[in-house]
Amino acid sequence: MTVAMGVICAILCLILAEGIHIWLAKFLCKKGAPYEMQHLPLFFIMFLTLCIIRQYTLFPPAFTALFKFGLLYSGAGAVILLFLALIRQMHYQSYILIINWLKRE
């Protein structure tokens, strides 16, 4: 029972994080915030919710591996965006090149 509730809670937390991210990214884009500041909250919300769920729920090994992958994904995403902020401070033209590459469709 707790495994099912933990998985449902994790899915709901990730959906909530994505919903907050969409709203916050649109709001910050209108305000003219840098690209990495628009998307950094998503990775922090995902990381914190996955950490909290993993601490308080006992999962079987398969789910634990998925949670660890989620933690790795959200941590790596935050580190990449912080590295992008560092590039913005160090060499702005490289930052513009990377942002244009990320925004192309």
Secondary structure, DSSP 8 states (H G I E B T S, - for coil): -HHHHHHHHHHHHHHHHHHHHHHHHHHHHHHT--HHHHHHHHHHHHHHHHHHHHHH----HHHHHHHHHHHHHHHHHHHHHHHHHHHHHH-HHHHHHHHHHHH--
